[in-house]
Amino acid sequence: MKAQLLRLGTSKSPVVIIDEFSGGAERIARIADALAPFPPSKGDYYPGVRRMIGGADQEAYSYVLDTCERAAPFVGGAFDVEGFDIHEASFSVVATPPHQLQAVQRAPHFDSSDQNLFALLHYLRVPAGTGTAFYRHRSTRIERITKENLDHFVTTAGRELASRTQDPGYFSGSDDVFEQIGSIEGVADRLIMYHGSLLHSGVIPRGMTFSSDPRHGRLTANLFIIGRSST
């Protein structure tokens, strides 16, 4: 494994990048293939299909446990936690064409205002030009959403986005509402880790194949963990 630690924006938010994470991305992708077809994602605005992984999915869940074990030293070092619990795990494929996106899916988002929730994103099969980008909301200067700034961010950003005509595609680069503070290329067997509260968006090129079949689409494993502090 080859790891690096970035600190993004004025908040210096840690983002960990680990290349050659598993040594077998295609083997893991075939585990996902065996669980297809994936159902449409519900309730979280993910633009595609998502197969949740539970204890009954023996091979897939073994992969989740192994991923957490491999990632644990990096989680502890970057986020200053002594341990963590698995909150949620899934295989996911971006499958919504740009013209079918809802308004909320065309802007950077966050996963939770809980500062102890961390995202582990493992790229398995990824077309060229894809990745993950991170953002600052220009007018409030917010990069990470907290319980204290949540209402202010939602109200302000909502008003700004409603007053303009949004591009019908996936968010890309910077605009007058959001400023990109970092971008990570999607590479097979690269795992990245970041605060779920950090504003982010998938980098999805217009010419990508929006297949819901994990054998042909943008396939990732998405894990969320809850950190336990020593204090």
C-alpha positions in Angstrom: 0.0 0.0 0.0 1.1 3.5 -0.8 -0.5 6.2 1.5 -0.5 10.0 1.6 -2.3 12.5 3.8 -3.7 15.7 2.4 -5.1 18.6 4.5 -7.7 20.5 2.5 -9.0 24.1 2.7 -8.8 26.5 5.6 -10.2 23.8 7.9 -7.1 21.6 7.1 -9.5 18.7 6.9 -7.6 15.4 6.5 -8.1 13.3 3.4 -6.2 10.0 3.2 -5.3 8.4 -0.1 -4.1 4.8 -0.2 -3.1 3.3 -3.6 -2.9 -0.5 -4.2 -5.0 -0.9 -1.1 -6.2 -4.4 -1.5 -4.0 -5.8 -4.3 -7.1 -7.3 -5.8 -9.7 -4.8 -7.0 -11.0 -7.0 -9.8 -11.4 -9.9 -7.4 -13.5 -7.6 -5.1 -15.4 -6.3 -8.1 -16.4 -9.9 -9.0 -17.9 -10.2 -5.5 -20.1 -7.2 -6.3 -21.0 -8.7 -9.7 -22.4 -11.8 -7.9 -24.8 -9.5 -6.0 -26.2 -7.7 -9.1 -28.6 -6.4 -10.1 -28.4 -3.6 -7.5 -31.6 -1.8 -6.4 -32.0 1.9 -7.0 -30.7 4.0 -4.1 -33.5 5.3 -1.8 -33.5 8.2 0.6 -29.9 9.4 0.3 -30.0 11.0 -3.2 -27.2 8.8 -4.4 -27.4 9.1 -8.2 -27.5 5.4 -9.1 -27.9 1.9 -7.7 -26.6 0.6 -4.5 -26.4 -2.9 -2.9 -26.2 -2.7 0.9 -23.8 -5.2 2.5 -24.9 -7.1 5.6 -23.6 -10.0 7.7 -25.6 -12.5 5.6 -23.5 -11.5 2.5 -20.6 -13.7 3.7 -18.0 -13.0 1.0 -18.9 -9.3 0.7 -19.0 -8.8 4.4 -15.6 -10.5 4.8 -14.3 -7.9 2.4 -15.8 -5.1 4.5 -14.2 -6.4 7.7 -10.8 -6.9 5.9 -11.0 -3.3 4.5 -11.7 -1.9 8.0 -8.8 -3.9 9.5 -6.4 -2.7 6.8 -7.6 0.9 7.1 -7.6 1.0 10.9 -4.1 2.4 11.4 -4.7 5.2 8.9 -8.1 6.0 10.4 -6.5 6.4 13.9 -3.6 8.4 12.6 -5.5 10.8 10.4 -8.7 11.4 12.5 -7.3 10.9 16.1 -9.7 8.1 17.1 -8.8 5.0 19.1 -11.3 2.8 17.3 -14.4 2.7 15.2 -17.6 0.9 14.4 -19.1 0.0 11.0 -22.1 2.2 10.3 -23.0 1.2 6.7 -21.4 -0.5 3.7 -22.4 -0.9 0.1 -21.4 -1.5 -3.4 -22.5 1.4 -5.6 -22.7 2.3 -9.3 -23.4 5.8 -10.6 -26.1 5.2 -13.1 -28.2 8.4 -13.4 -27.7 10.3 -16.7 -26.9 14.0 -16.2 -30.3 15.2 -17.6 -32.2 13.0 -15.1 -30.6 14.4 -12.0 -32.6 16.1 -9.3 -31.6 19.6 -8.3 -30.1 18.4 -5.0 -27.9 16.0 -7.0 -26.3 18.8 -9.0 -24.5 20.4 -6.2 -21.8 19.4 -3.6 -23.3 17.5 -0.6 -22.3 16.1 2.8 -23.0 12.8 4.4 -23.6 13.8 8.0 -23.0 16.7 10.4 -21.6 14.1 12.9 -17.8 14.9 13.1 -17.1 11.3 14.1 -18.6 9.8 10.9 -15.9 9.0 8.3 -16.3 7.8 4.7 -14.1 5.1 3.2 -14.5 5.1 -0.6 -12.8 2.2 -2.5 -12.6 2.7 -6.3 -13.0 -0.8 -7.9 -13.9 -0.2 -11.6 -13.7 3.4 -12.6 -13.7 5.0 -16.0 -11.0 7.6 -16.8 -11.7 11.1 -15.7 -13.8 10.2 -12.7 -13.0 10.8 -9.0 -14.1 12.8 -6.0 -13.8 16.6 -5.4 -14.1 18.7 -2.2 -15.6 22.1 -1.8 -16.0 25.4 0.2 -19.3 27.3 0.2 -18.2 30.7 -0.9 -20.5 33.1 1.0 -20.3 31.3 4.4 -16.8 29.9 4.0 -18.1 26.6 5.2 -16.2 23.5 4.2 -17.4 21.0 6.9 -21.0 20.9 8.1 -21.5 20.8 11.8 -24.6 20.8 14.0 -23.9 24.4 14.7 -23.6 25.7 11.1 -26.1 23.2 9.4 -29.1 25.5 9.4 -27.1 28.5 8.2 -25.5 26.5 5.4 -28.8 24.9 4.2 -30.7 28.2 4.3 -28.0 30.2 2.6 -26.9 27.7 -0.1 -30.6 26.8 -0.7 -31.4 30.4 -1.4 -28.4 30.9 -3.7 -29.0 27.7 -5.7 -32.7 28.5 -6.1 -32.0 31.9 -7.5 -29.9 30.7 -10.5 -30.2 28.3 -13.3 -28.2 25.2 -12.5 -26.3 23.2 -15.1 -28.3 20.0 -15.8 -25.2 17.9 -15.3 -23.0 16.7 -12.5 -21.2 19.4 -10.6 -17.7 20.1 -11.8 -14.9 22.5 -10.9 -16.0 25.8 -9.2 -18.8 28.2 -9.7 -20.1 31.4 -7.9 -21.6 29.3 -5.1 -19.0 26.6 -4.4 -15.2 26.7 -4.7 -13.3 23.5 -5.3 -10.5 23.0 -2.6 -9.2 19.6 -3.8 -9.8 16.8 -6.2 -8.7 13.2 -6.2 -8.6 11.0 -9.3 -10.5 7.7 -9.3 -8.0 4.9 -9.8 -8.7 1.2 -9.5 -7.8 -0.1 -6.0 -7.4 3.4 -4.6 -9.1 4.0 -1.2 -9.7 7.5 0.1 -10.9 8.4 3.6 -12.5 11.7 4.7 -14.9 13.3 7.1 -18.5 12.7 6.0 -19.2 16.3 7.0 -16.8 17.6 4.3 -18.6 19.1 1.3 -17.9 16.9 -1.7 -19.1 15.6 -5.0 -18.3 12.8 -7.4 -16.3 13.8 -10.5 -18.5 12.4 -13.2 -17.6 13.2 -16.9 -20.5 13.8 -19.3 -19.3 11.1 -21.7 -19.3 8.3 -19.0 -21.4 5.2 -19.6 -24.2 5.4 -17.0 -24.7 1.6 -16.9 -26.3 0.1 -13.7 -24.4 -3.1 -14.4 -21.3 -3.2 -12.1 -19.4 -5.0 -14.9 -19.7 -1.9 -17.0 -20.4 1.1 -14.8 -18.5 3.2 -12.2 -18.3 0.7 -9.4 -17.1 1.7 -5.9 -17.4 0.3 -2.4 -18.8 2.9 0.1 -18.2 2.3 3.8 -19.2 4.6 6.6 -17.7 4.2 10.1 -18.2 6.0 13.4 -15.1 6.9 15.3 -14.6 6.3 19.0 -12.5 8.9 20.8 -10.2 8.2 23.7 -11.4 11.4 25.5 
